[in-house]
Amino acid sequence: MHRTARGGLAIATTIALLLSAAGCGDDGGSGTGGGSVPGVTDTEIVVGTHMPLTGPASAGYSKIAPATKAYFDHVNANGGVHGRKITYKVMDDGYNPANTQQVVRQLVLQDKVFAILNGLGTPTHSGVLDFLKSNRVPDLFVASGSRSWDQPDKYPSTFGFNPDYTVEGKILANHVKTALPGQKVCFLGQDDDFGRDSLAGVEKVLGAGGVAVKQTYVTSNTNVAPQIGAFKAAGCQVVVLATVPGFTALSIGTAARLGFKPQWVVSNVGADHPTLAKQLGEAAPLLEGMIGANYLPMQNATTDPWIQLFTKINKEFNGDAPFDGNTVYGMAVGYLFVQVLLAAGKDLTRESVVEAVRKGGYQGPGLAPLRFSATDHSGYGGQRLNRVSGGVQSYFGPTYETDEGDGAVREFTAQPAPPPANGVPTAP
């Protein structure tokens, strides 16, 4: 489908209207045998990404890459990695798969980046997997929970970051099953692997008949009244959303206009409260009671040492931009990438960085375990639930982990490791 860069504005305008109505060529080789490694010199490592700086997924997500870059600037100010400074080239794809292919080709073939880091989006990144594989470019920590990234045999150099959407669907559904038993559950998901994988997880816990009404949306159409109307007509009491932030806000705003007030249970990718509150404006109180999930420290946890570190870096290197879950996410990605670069060694090659991820064993700010191994290329393996209460998003209950299969949803009790004193990891 075609998605324009005006999509973000269209969503914002639609929400405003709803709420007023509601009242409220060189493959780079291997870097071995004396050949040069693309993007690597004695003093610099150049990596690139594709991000929705504009378009229907820009709300919140446009803040991720600047936060990652700010973390790299902090590392660079502290001497870099093995004496090399990290340069981060961020390209806007507008969440349009055709644009993604164009900008990734430019990053690889013209800019000669060492790796693609944290490219965002299921429909967007899916279209560049084969190109990156054929050019032997490390494809690290994709910003999506699609299970497509966890195919070690087919895509040996691609690794995820987010918990996969089926894992997340199971964790959200486990809460619905235990805390909201007997209620009619409905589901709205993005019309791609994001929505499908999430629904698969929900149904693994609730059963094939456990979801009464299933609806999808496409990001090029900001009218979700038919879907929300179907939920209201069916008497849905719980609605699970596998939505990007703009469509979380649209769904909640549309429901308010229709006088429909279910319990919202929202995927972590679309549940950041500061992002949603900004989208909804004066109608932000509609978010009260929303259940979400996350696997990184909450942005408002001012006593958490990771939040203290990231807040300091945000002030010093990111212009003191508004601090939210996207900021935390971007910096967490940067921290992990620096850990991997250090583990890959001073003689950096594309093979050595991929092998460093495969070895696993990384710890950082995450509440759940990172699952990287030779046979598992997914990222975080669990989540903790949160709730909006009194306009504040806070965690409750334990952290859970599970798999994308039929394994149980179980508690994960290990605590995150504290950050290093200067905020820069050391070589293993």
N, C-alpha and C positions, 0 to 999 in steps of 0.2 A: 504494500500500500504506500501511497505517497503521503509524506508528512512534511508540513512546511515549518519554517522557522517561526511562523506566527502562532504556532500552536500554544505556546506558553501564554501569550497575551489572550488568545481565545479562551483558554481555560479560566484565566483570571476574570475576564469579562463575563463569562457565563456564570461563574460563581457569584460575582457581584449582582447580576440580574436575579439569580435564584434567591439570593439572601434578601434582596430588597423585597421580592415577592413573598418570602417567608416572614417578613418582618424581622424579623431579626436581620633493477635487473641484476644487480649483483646479489647473490644469495648470501654473501658475507662469509660463506665457507665456515670452517670450523674454528678458525682462530688458532689452528695448530700448524706445525711444520714451518714456523717462522713467518706465516702470513699474518697480516694485520687483522685485528678484530674490529668489525664495524662498531662505531660509536665509542670506542675506547682508545684513549691516548694515555701518556704517562700522567696527565694532569686532569683528565676529564672522563666522565661516563655520561653519554647522552641516551636518554630513554624517552619514549613518547607514549601518548595515550589519545584515545578518542573519548570525548565527553559531551553531554548535552548542555552546552553553555546557553543555548537558546532552544526553543521548541517545547513540545508537550511534556517533557520530563525534566525541564530545567529547574522547576521549583525545588529548591533544596539541593538537588544534585549538582548544580553549577558551582556549588561551594566546595565540592570534594577535592578537585585537582588543585585549587589554590592552597588548601590546607596541606595537601601532600607536598607541594612545592615549598611551603613555609617550613615544614619539617626538614626537607632537604637543605634549605638555606641555613637552618640551625646546625645541621651536621657539617655543612660546608664551612661555617664560621668556626667550627671546632676542629678543623683540619681535614674534613672529608673522610673518605673511605680508602684506606691504604694510600693516602696522599692524593687521591683523585676527588675532584668536586663533581657533584651530580647536577646535570642540566636536564630539566624536565620540559619537553615540548608538548604542549597541550593543544589539541585540535578540536574544534567544535564540529560535531556531526549533526546537531539538531535532533538527535534520536531518530534519524532517517537512515535506514540500512544502505541505501544507495550512496549517501554522503559518507557513511562509515568506510565503505570500500575505497572511495576516492582518497580520503585523508590518511587511511592506513597505508595505502600504496605510496603516498607521498612520504610518509614518515620512514618507510622501509627503503624505498628505491632512491629517493632524493636526499632525505635527511640522514640516511644510513644509521638509524638508531640501533643501539645495542639490543634493546628489548622493547616490547609493548607491555606497559604496566597499568593494570586496573582499568582496562577498557570497559566502558559501562554499557550494559543493556543486553537482554537476551536476544531480541530480534536483530539488533545491530551487530553484536559481536559474532553471532552464529555465522554471518556471511563472510567473515574474514579468517575463520579457522584454517581452511585449506590453504589460503594464500600464505599465512604465517608459517604453516607447516612446510610448504614447498620451499620457502625462503629460509627455513631453519632459524626462525626468530623466536627466542623465548617469549612465551605468552603468559605473563605472570599475574596471578591474583585478579582474575576477571571480576568486575563489579556486578555480579549477578549470581543467583543461586541455582541456575540451570544445571541439570545433571550432565549437560553436554560437555562441560569442562572436565569432568571426571571420566575420561576415556584414555587411560595411560597407553593402551596398545595402539589406538587410532591417532591420538594427538599427544605424543610423549612429552611435548614441551609446553602444554597448556595446563594451567592450574587455576582453580577457583580461589575465592576468598570468603564470600558469604556462606553461611550454612545453606545447604541445598534446599530447594523449596519443598521437597517431599519431607525432609527432616522437619522443617518448620511447620508444614501442614499437620504432621503427626503431633507435634508439641502443642500447637494451638487447639487441635481437636481433642487432645487429652484433657486440656482445661475445660473445654465445653462439656465433655462427657462426665467429668467429675464434679465440676462446680455448677453446671447448668443442665442437670439431667432432665430428660423428658421434654425439653423445649424443641420447637420446630426450627431446624437449622437450614439456612440457605447460603448460597455461595455466588460471589461475583469475582471473576478473574480476567486478567488480560488474555486476549485471544492469541496466545503463543505458549511456548514451553513454561513461561512463568506461571500462567494460570493453570495449565494442565498438570504440571508437576506438583503445584500446591494442592490442587483438588485431589490428586492421587494420594497425597499424604493424609489429607482430611478423611478420605474414605477408607484408608487402611485402619483408622481408629474407630470411626463411626459406622463403618460398613457401607456396602454399595447403596443401600437404601436409606442411609443416615442423613443424606442431604436432600431436602424436599424439592428445592428449586435451584437450578444451576443456570447462571447467566454469564455472558462474556461481554467485553467491550473492546473497541479498537481506539487507539490514541488519536486517530484523525477525526473522531466524532465525539464532541463534548456533550451530547445529549444522552444522559443515562436514565431519563425519566421512564422509558419503557421497562428497563430492567428493574428499577426500584419500584415501579408500579406493580410489576409482577410479584415482587416480594410482599408488598403490602396486601395485595389481593389474596395471596396464599396464606396470610397470617403468620409470616415468618417472625420468630421471636429473637433469633440470633442470626446475624449476617456476618459471614467470614469474607474478608476482602483481600484478594491478591492483586493489589493496585499500587501504581506509582502515586506519589503524594498528590498531584493534581487531581487524580481520579478518586482518591480517598476523600478529598475535600468536596469534589463534585457530588459524590454519592451521599455524603452526610448532608450537604446543602440541599440536594434534591429531596431527600427523605424529609427534611424539615418542612420544605414547601408543600409536600404531600401529606403532612401530619403523621408521618410514620416514624416510630421511635424504637427500633430494635436495640439489642445489645450488639455493638460493633466489636468484632475481633479481627485485628488488622495485621497483615504481614509486616515484618520489620522494615521492609523497603519503603512502605508508605505510611508509617506510623510515627514519624518524628514530630513531636508536639509543637516545637517552635516553628517548623516549616508549615504545618497545617494551620496553626493559629494565624500566621502571616497571610496565608491564602484566604482564610475565612474572615479575617478582619474583626468587625464588631460582633460577628456571629461565632467567634471562637468558643464561647461557652457550650456550643453544640457538641464539642469534643469531650465534655465531662462524662466520665465513666468508660471511655474507650479503653479496650484491652489491646495491648500491643505486645511485641516481643523484641528482644535485642540481645546482643552477646558482647557488647562493649560497655564501658562505664557510662552511666547516664551523665549527660552534659551539665546537669545542675548539681552534681555530687561534688561540691566544692572542697570536701575533706579528702577526696580520693587523690592519691599521689599522681596518678596518670592525668587526671583532669587538671590538677595544679600545673603539671609540666606542660600540657598542651595549651592551657590558657596563657601561660607565660610566652610560649612560642608564638601563639596567635597574636599576642600584643606586639611582640618584637618583630615578627617577620611576615605577618598577614594583615597589617594595618588595623589591628584590633577589630576585625570584622565580627559581626554578630556570631556568637558561639553557640552551635547547636550540634545535634548528633551527626550531621554531615561533616562538620569540622573534626570531631573525634574520629570518625571513620577514615577520613583522608589522612590524618596523622598516623593512625594505627597501621594503615597500608604502608606509609613511608617508613615507619619503624621496622616492620617486617622485612621490607625490601633491603634496608641497610643491614639487618641481621644476615640475610642471605648473601649479600655482596661480601660481607666479612668472611662468612663461611666458605665462599667460593675461592678465596685466597687472592694474593696480590697479582698472580699471573692469571688475570681474569679472561675467561673465554665463555662463549655461549654454552658450551658443554658443562663447564664447571659450575655455572650458576644454576643450570637445570638439575645437575647432580646434587647441588647443595639443598635445593628444595626437596628433592626426593629423599634425602637423608632424614629430614624432619627434625623433631625435637625442639621446635621453637616455642618460646613463651613470650607473652607480651601483655597488653592490657585486657585481652579477651577473658570473659567469664567462663567460656567453654573451651574444650581442647581443640587445637589445630591438628588435623588428621593426616598431614602430608606424609606419604611414604612412597616406595616404589610402585605400589599397587593401588594407592588412593591419592587422587589428585584434587579431591574436594578440599574445602578450606575448613572453617570452623564446624564443629560437630554438634552444636547444641545452642540453646537459648534460655533466657530467663524472661518471665512474663512481667509486664508493667501495666499500670493503670493511671489514667488521668483523674486526679481528685483535687478539687479546689484550684483548678488551673495549673496543677503541677504533675508532671509525669514521673512516677516513682516505681521502682521494682517491688515485687512482692513474691514470697515463696522461694523455693530453691531454683537453681539452674538445672535444666534437664538436657540430657543427650540421648540420641537414638541413631538409627541408621535409616537408609531409604528403603529398606526391605520390611520384613515383618517383625523385627526386633522390638523389644519393649521400650517404652519411654521411661527412663530411669534418672534418678538424681545424680548430679555431678558435683562433688563436694570440694575439689581442689580449688584453692584461691589463686588469683592472678599473682604473678611475680611482681615485686615492686620495680619501678623504673630505675635505671642507673642514675647516679647523683647528677651527672651533667646531661642526662637525657639521651645519650648516645650509647648504643650497645657496644660491647667489646668483642674482639675476635674470639671464636671458640678455642 
